[in-house]
Amino acid sequence: MDNQGKKDWKQRLQDLEAEINQTIPEKAPQMPIALSERIRKLLVSAREWFNALPTPGKAVVVIGGGLAGLSLLNTVLHLVTSLLTIGALGMVIYLLYKFFVANVPENK
């Protein structure tokens, strides 16, 4: 009976596995595309789009891109200049505080 019980359990296990495999379709595991691969595909599609433009369209895109790049550079330089100005002003205020407020002797 022990041998018959093992066969029954094995058969029941095989039946359950077959049932599970029928109800759940197997899907191939989908690997996420690497970021560098996505960027490469984006650059390739952008290059193909640009090459498909007529010559005047290419000129407009190059001029517009150049203007946008220069505008971005101008914004970054203004930000850096503002940060340097704030830093210098903070240093001056700190030095004035040290010389005039911190060195005042207390009257007892």
Beta strands, then each sheet from edge to edge (+ up, - down):
end
